[in-house]
Amino acid sequence: MGAVKNIWNGREVAEAPDCSQIQIPTSSLSVDPSLPLPQITPLITELCKDLFEKWSNLDDSRFSVETVSGGITNLLLKATVKEEDGNDVSVTVRLYGPNTDYVINRERELQAIKYLSAAGFGANLLAVFGNGMVQSFINARTLVSLDMRNPKLAAEIARELRRFHQVEIPGSKEPQLWIDMFKFYEKASSLEFDDSEKQKIYKTISFSEVYNEIVELKELTSHFNAPVVFSHNDLLSGNIMVNDEEEKLYFIDFEYGSYNYRGFDIGNHFNEYAGYECDYSLYPTKDEQYHFFRHYLGTDKPQEVSDKDLEALYVEANTYMLASHLYWALWGIVQAKFSPIKFDYLGYFFLRYNEYKKQKEKCLSLARSFLSRSEAG
């Protein structure tokens, strides 16, 4: 059986003096995410029985499992159980992808998720097992990238992100952007691929150039004094859900969550307008960004946000947007080495790095001009 019998929920955490003291069911079992669904189903059934005592004696026929989505770093499954009283109860089972510990701090994620859940973000954490977690099931649809251009949804995302950024997570509040990026750089710049074609492509990357780009951007952004907030850091369409009937928005999957610069979280979100096809011509226009900023800065009175505040956040977000490209470019190289998923990660590096170089001069010129005027004024 799981180590704890009761199911943890956000209300219990909210009432507890310290979220870290709330215990949740745990199991040492692991499930291979690469298995086909018919083979995964009995393993998920066994897992649910091991974690939750009230399900431990139910017949296997009462359990059903279906795939929700298969991301780059995890597999989401919906497990439904017909309980003794005839009611169907669904939970989400998230299986971590192999070798994702190279790019994701799971301990940091689990620490944060309890407090985020207590604050009303994402699904409730119900249990943890060998290579994943069980969460409450959210009855909502996942956004597609074009949804984020919808003015009504964009405004709601902005308001929800502002609320997200106000959550306090115990522990160090040191921004992780440059720490994580230099860690990625150290890993990425010292690899060797068994695949000769990958190795040939890898050797074309000038890591000294990449390093200099990181150092230059880090130095420039230090002049912004951007607020440090607890950030999602991966707010793409696939990590936002909406229940259209209830008009309720949800942020999910806090794998990359950490304290970070506000501008990075927003700039990274804007990059995600490009969608999975990485069509950066879809990057939001200045008018679309100002619409977002008004609802982020002035959640109650968006039209009263000053032009000065709008311009400041515009420059901040569009400079940190460059950091987003560098971050995920280096992430792609690390994934190319360690991820078993069939995806052109090295190609992804070049896609993001080339977009960084394309946008660099315009964004840095904008930033330097703004900083110069700010210092003069």
N, C-alpha and C positions, 0 to 999 in steps of 0.2 A: 504493500500500500504506500501511498504518498506519505511524506513525513508529517503533514498536517492535514486534518480531515476537513476543516471548513474552507469554503471558497472565499477568497479575498475579494473585496470590491472597493470601489472608490469612496463610498459613503463611510465604510469602516475607517479608511485612511483619513478622511476628512475629520472624523471624530477623535482620532488617535492623537496623542501629543507629539508623536514622532513617527512619520511614515516609515522610517527605516526599521521600526520595531514590529511592523506588521509581517507576519509569516505567511507564506503561501505554500500550497502543495508542491512537492518536488519528486522527481523520479530520475533514476540513473539511466532509464531506457533512451535509446536513440533510434531514429528512423532514417533510412537512406533516402534522400529526396530525389535521387535519380531513378528510383524504381517506378514502374508503371502503376497507375492507379489501382488496378485489381490486386496487386501485391502489397501496395501501401495500406489499403483499407483494413485488413486484419491487424496490421501493426498499429494503426491509429486506434483501432478498437481496444486492443490490449493496453495501449498507453492510457486511454481515457479511464479504463477500469482501474489501472494502477494509481492514477492520480486522484480520482474522486470516488470516495467510499460508497456513495449512494448509487453509483453505477456498477459497482464491482461484481454484483451477482446477476446483472441483467444478461439475457441471452444475446449472443452476437448478432442475431437477426434484427435486433432493435437499433443497431448502429448503421449509419450510412455515411459515406464520405464522398465529397466532390471537390474538384479543383476550382479555386477562386481565381488565382493568377499565379504565374510563374515569373518572378522577377530575376534580375541579374544576381542578387545576393540572397534571395530566399524564395521558398515555395509556400503559398498560402492555400490552405485547405479548409473547407467547411465540414465539420463533423456534426451530424444531427442524431440525437438520441430520443427514442420514444420511451418516456419514463413509465413507471408503474401506473400512474394515474391517467395515462393515455396522451399526455401533453408532449409535444415535440420541443426539445431544447437544442439550440444550435450554438456551437462555439467555433472560433477560428483557431486553427492549429498552424503555427508558423514554423517551418523547418529552415534552419540556417543552411546556406549553401556551403560546400566544402571550402576550406581555406579562407573563409571570409574574415577570420581573425586578423589576417594581415592588413586589412583596411578598415575594420570595425572594432571598436572597443565595446565588447558585450557587457562588461561589468559597468561601464559608464551608462550604457543604454538601460540596463535593469535598474540602476539607481534612479535614473531620471523618470522612468516610465511610471513609477509609483506616485510620484509627486504630480506628474502631468495628468495622470488619471484622476487623482484627487481634485485637480483643478478643472476637470471636465473635458480634457483633451484625449482623443483617441478612444480605443477600446480599453476596458478594464483588464488588468493583468490577473489571470486566474490561476496559472500554474507555470512551472518551469521544468524542463526535462533536459536530457543529455545534449541535444542539439537543436533546441527550440523553446517555444513558449506557447501557452494556450491563453487566448483572450476572448472576451465576450464578442459575440457576432454583431456587427453593425449592419442594420437593414438600410442600405443606401447604395447608390451606384458610384463607381469610380469615374472621376472626370476624365475627359480627353483634353488635349492641349488647347483646342479651339474654344472649349468652355471658359478658359481663363480670360479670354478676350471679351466675354459677355460683361457689359458694364455692371450689371447687378451682382453677378458672381464675383467680379473683380473687387467690388466695394466690400462684399462680405468677407472675401479672403483677406483683404487689407485690415479690416476690423478684427478678424479672428487672429491674424498674425500679431497685431498690436497687443492683444490680450495674452497671446502665447509668450510674447517677449516680456511680459510682466510677471511670469511665474518665477518663483525663487526656488532654486535647487541647491541643497546643502553641498558644502565642499568648496573646492577652489573655483574662483570666478575668473581665472586667467583665460583670456581668449585663446582658442586652440588653433586658429587658422594657420598661423605661420609655424607653430609647433608641428601640427599634422603635416603641413606641406613639406617641411624639411625632412620629416620622417619618410614621407613618400619619395622625396628626392633621393635620400640615402639608399632606400631599397631599389628604386628604379634605376639608379645610375651604376649599380654594381651587379647586374644580372647577367646570366648567360643562358641562352636558349638551346635546348636539345635539337629543336627543329632548325635546320640550316637556313631555311628561307626566312624564318622569323629572326634568326640571329643576324642575317644580312641586312634586313630592314632596321633592326635595332641599332646596328652599328652606324647608321646614317644620322642618328640623333646626336646633336651637339649639346651634351649635358652642361658644358661650361657656359654656353649661351643661355640655356634654360636657367641655370643658377643665377646668372647676372640679371636676368629678367625678374626673378623672384626678389632678389635683393633690392633692385631699383623700385619695384612696386611696393615692397614693404616699407621702404624709407619714405616714399611719397605719401602713402596712406597714413603714416604715423602723425602727419600734420593735421589730419581731420579731427582728431579727438572724438572719433565715432563712439556712440554709446555701446557698451558691452552688455549684451543681453543673452538669456538662454535662447539659442537658435535651433531651428529645425535642421538647417543646412542641406536639405534635400527635398525642397518643396516643389516637386514636379507634379504633373496632373495625376499620376498614378498614386500619389500619396495624399490626395484630397478626395473626399467622398461627399456626396450630397443626397439627402432624402428630399426629393422634389415636392412631395406632398406636404411634408412638415416644414419645408424650407430650412432644414437643419444642415449645417456644414460641419464636416469632421476632418481634422488633420490626423493622419495615421503614420505608422512606421518611423520611429524615432531613432533608427540605427545610427545615424550620423549626428544626432543631437549633442550639443555642447554649448558652453558659453562661447560667444563669438561676437564679432562686430555686426551691429545692426545692418550696415550697408551691404555686408557680404550676404546675409540671409535674403535681403530684398533683391540684390543684383543677381544672385544665383536663381531666385524664383523667376526673374524676368528672362534669364537665359533659357529657362524651361518652356517658355512660350514656343520655342523652336520644335518641341515635340520629340518623339523618339527618332524621327527622321533627321533631326538636327538641321532644320531649315531656318537659319538665323535671319532670313529676310522677314520672319514673323516676330522678331524682337519688338516689344511694344514701342509705339511712337512716344514722343514727348508728351503729347496730349493724353495718351492712355496712361502713361506713368504718373502724370499730375493728378489724374482721376484717382489712381491708386493711393498716391501720397495724401490727398485730401482726406480720404477715409481712414488712412492709417494714423495721420497726425491729429485729425479732428473728428474722432469717432462720432461725437454728438452733433457737431456743427462743422461739417466738412467745408462749407463755402466760406468759412471765416478764417481758414488757414492763410497766413500771409504769404505773399510772393517770395519774400526772403527765405522763409522756411521751406517752401517748395523747391526753390533753386538749390538750397543747401543739401537737401536730401537727394535731389536729382543728381548732383555732382558726386555725392558720396556713394550712392548706389551704382552709378555707372563707372566709377573707378574700381570699386570692389567687384563689379561684374567681370573685370579683367582677371582678378584673382580667382574667380570661379572657374574660368577657362583653364588656368594653370593648374589648379587643384585637381580637376577631373581629368586633365591630360595626363598628369603623373599617376593618378589612380589607375588610368587605363593601362599604363605600362606594367604596373604591379599585377593587375588582374591578368594581363596577357601571359604572365609567367605562372601564376598560381591557380587561376580559375579553370575548372574543367568544362565550363560552359562554352559551347561553340559560338563564339562572337569575335569579330575582328577588333580586339582591344587595341592592337597597335595602330590600326587604321583610325580608331577613335582618338588616340593620342594626337595624330597629325591633324585630324578634323578640328579638335578643340584648340590645339596650339596655333594652327594657321588662322583660326578665327580670332584668337587673342592678338596675333600680329597685325591682322587686318584692322582691328578696332583700336589698337594701342595708341597711335599718335593722336587720333581725334579725342579720345577719352583723357589722355594725359595732358594734352593741351588745354582742355576744358578745366581739368582739375587745377593745373598750375595757375591759370588765369583767375580762377575763383579764389584760390589761396592767396594769390598776390593782392587781389582787391580786398580780401578780408583782413590781411595784415595791414594794408594801407589805411583801411577804414577804422 
